[in-house]
């Protein structure tokens, strides 16, 4: 007897794409036990787009509470022992559920398995494979299905788990808890960190999902994403201080704060940029004073950006040239 699979699809204003997403679930070579669609307060014609599928799905509606709350509502309503998440504007390859559920049956110690996805633009042109971009976590991309070594530290360094490719055991959520509903960006990485802190996770390095790349409002999305990354890492450092060296936490947070400061500086938000760069420099200095680890390029980058925040880009470039010459720092 096959395991019961529940597929959870949160949707917000996705009338154009939701039908294709659902159809890709219905077209699986191994059928899901249930497909739960959570309408997170859509204001377009999403509900009308769902009408042809109402006999095949469980439809839940709520006010706009964000993706974490929508997925949690689906998890609470789910009856399956295996949980998958689909996004409203993406679609799956037909063999996803079969291959992943077979793997989970063969590896009962694994709490979660994920796969690769490819991104495509509005013209249908494939842009890239997701895992091929994750060189910090995977200098060598996995070539065969298997358990990931050291997944928690890898997830601190960067998120390499694509939510629509995930299949997880409902039982593991009883220990880790659900998505944090106070986090609206990078909320998935927070849950993956909690799961990988307690259970083995595995990868099947095949493309089981195609994801749409949206150009709209990329600058704002970057700001939200960086803020989410910072919040998730600081939260999980407090929760799991012993799982990873403080050097790893501080280095990642210094990098994220520096990138956030640069982005805010570009937008003319100098006070926010000042606060972000100050945090970045404080993490870099802590690497020296507490861990004896110094990254001169990263530290100079932070100080150079602080000069730009305080005195403007032109003065910053002047100081930057002096620092590069003094420290023989490469461009």
N, C-alpha and C positions, 0 to 999 in steps of 0.2 A: 504494500500500500504506500502510495506517495505521500510525502508530508503536505500539510495544508499551508498554502502560500497566500498571504494577504498583501496586496499591492495598494500603496497609499499615494494618492496624487493630490497635493494641495494646488489650488488654482486661484489666481487673482488677475482678472482682466486679461484673459488669454483666449478670447472667442475664436481667434484665427487659427490657433494651433491645437487646442485641447482635444479636438476630435481625432487628429492623427496620433496624439499621444495615447489616448485610450485604445484606439484601434490596434496600435502596436502591441499593447498588452493582450488584447483579445486574440491576436494572431500568433501567440506563442505556441511552440510545439508541445509544451507542457502547460496546461491551463492553470491559472491561479484559482484558488478557492473563492476569492472575493476581490473585487476592485472597489476601493473606497475613495470617493472624490470629495474633497473638502473645499467648498467655495468660501474663500476668505474675504467675504465682503465685496465681491466684484460689482462694478458699476457699469460694465458694458453688457454685451449680449452673451456672456458666458453660459448662463443657465439655458438660454435658447439653443446654444450649440450643443448642450448636453442632452437635450430631449431625445434624439435618436438612440441614446445609449442607456436611458433610464431603466430599462428592463435588465441590463447587464451589470449595473453598478449599484453601490450604496451611496446615496447622495446626502451629504451633510452640509449645512449652511451655517455660517457664523459671521459676526462683524469682523472688520479687518483687524486682526490681532497679530498678524505676522506669520512667517513660515514655521517657526518653532511651535507655536500654539496650534497651527493647522495640522502639522504632522502628528503632534501629540494627541489631538482629537481623533485622528485616524488610528493611531496605535491603541488608544483606549477602546475603540469600537471594534478592533480587529479580533478575529477568532482563530487565525492561523498561528502555527508555531514558528513559521518563517516569515519575516517581514521584509518587504522591498519598498523602495521609494522611487517614484517617477516624477519628473517635473512636467509641467503642463505644456511646455513648448519644445520638448525633446521626444525622441522615440527610440524604441529598443529594436535590436536584432531579434529575429524569431526564436533563436535557440537559447536566449539568456536564461530563462527560468529553469529549463531542463538541465543545462550544463552546471549551473550553480547549485541547484538542489541536489543533483547527483553527487557533487563534490562535498556538500554539507553532510549528506548521508554517509559518505565514505570516510569522513573526518569529523567524528562527533565531538572532538575536543575543541574544534574551531568555533568561535562565537560569531565571526563575521567574515565574509569573503567579498572582495571587490574586484573590479575588472577595469579595463581601459575604455576610453571613449574617444571619438574624434569630433572636432568642431568644424562646422561649416557656416558660411556666410549667407547673406540674403540671396545670392546667386546660385547657391547649392555647391559652391566650390569648397572642397575639404581644405581646411587650414592647417591642422596639425593633430597629432595624437596627444592625449593628455599626459600619459606617463613619459613620453619622450621629452617633455618640458621639465620633468622633475629630477634634474641632474644632481641637486644637492642631496636629496634623499636616496636617489638611485643612480650613482655613477655608472653602474651597469644595470640596465633595465632587466627585470626578471624575464626569463625565456620560457619557463615551464611553470605550471600551477604549483603552489606550495606555500608553506607558512613563512611569514615575514620575520626576519631576525631583527630584534631591537626596534619594534614599530613605534614605541612611545617616543624615543629620542628622535627618530626620523620625523614624526609628526610635530615635534617641537620645532624642528628646523624648517619644515614646510609641509603643507597639506598635500598629500598625494592620493587621497581617496575621493573619488567623484561620487557624489550622493546617488545619482540615478543608476549607478552600477552596483550598489551595495545590496547584499542579502545578509540578514542577521537573524540570530535566534531570539525570539521574544523573551526567553528565559534570562538572557544576559541583561536585559533592561531592568529586571527586578533588582539587580545589584547596582547597576550604574545609574539608574534613573533615566528619565526621558530628556528630550531637548530642553535647554534652558530658555524659557519663554521671555526672559529679559534681554536676550541677545537676538538682534535682527539681522546680523551679518556675521558670517563665519560660524554660525551656530552649529553647523555639522562637524567642523573640526573639533569643537569642544566635546561633543559626544564621542567622536572617534578616539580622542585622547583618554576619556574615561574608560571606554571599552578596552583599549589596548593596554591600559594600566593593570587590568585584571584578567584578561583572556588572550589566548592566541588569536591572531587574525591572519588571513591568507589572501593571496592574489592569484587570479586567473588572468594572465596577460593577453587577453583577447579583447577585441573591440565589440562590446555588446550594446553600445548606446551611441547615438548621434545627437550632438547638442548644438543648438543655434547660437551663433555669436552675434550679440546685439551691440551696435555701435552707440546707440543712444545714451547720452549722459554718462560717458565713461569717466570723466573727471570726478563727478559726484560719487560714482560707484567706487572709484579708487579710494576716496576719502573714507567712505563707510567701511570698506574692506580693511584698510589699515587700522582704523579705530577698533574694528571687531577683532583683528588679529592681536592687537595689544591687550584688549580686555580678556580674551581667551587665554593668552599666555600668562598674564599676571594672575588670573584666577587659578589656573592649574598649577602654577609654581607654588602658590600658597597651599594647594590641596596635596600635591605630590612633591615636596621639596627634596626628597631623597632619591627619586628615580633617575634624575639626570643631573650632571654636574652643573653648579651655578654658572660656570663659564658659558655653557650652551644657552641657558635662559637669558643671561645678561647680553650676550652677543646678539641674539635674535631680537630682543627688545630694543637694544641700541639701534639696530638697523631699521626696525619698523618706525621708531620715533623719528629718526633722521629722515626717512622717506616721507613721513607725514609732515614734518616741518618744511621740507622742500616743496611739497604740494601746496601747503597753506601759504607759503611765501609767494609762490607763483600766482595765487589767487588774491594776493594783497592783504591777507589776514595776518599781519605781522605779530600781533600779540599771541595768537594761537601758535604761530610758527616758533616764536621765542620759547613758549612753554614746552613745545615738543622737542626742540633742539636741546634745550636745557636738560630734559630727561635723558635724551640720547647721550649727551656728554657725561651725565652722572653715571649712567650704566657703564660707559667706556672707562671712566676713572675708577669705578669700583672693580673692574676687571684687573686693574693694576694693583690697587691697594689691598684687595681681599684675595685675589686669585693669582697674582703675579703674572697675569696674561695681558700683554700689551699688543694692540694692533695699531701701529702708527698710522697707516692709511685711513683706517676708520676714525681714529681720533682727530686727525687733521681734517677729515671731511666734515666732522661735526663742528670743529672750531671755525672752519671756513664758512660753513653755512650760518653759524652764529654771527660772524662778521657781516654777512649779507643781510641778515635780519636787522642788525643794529645800525649798520652804516651804508647799506645799499650794495648792489651787485658790483659796481665798478671798483669800489674800495676792496671788496672781497676778492676780486680777481687779482688785484695788486698784491694783497697779502698772500694769496694762494701761490703766485709765482715765486715769491720769496721763500715760502715754506718748501716748495718743491725743489728749489735750488739748494737750500740749506741741508735738507734731509735726503737729497738725491732721490726724491720720490717720483716714480714713473707716472706718466700721464694716465 
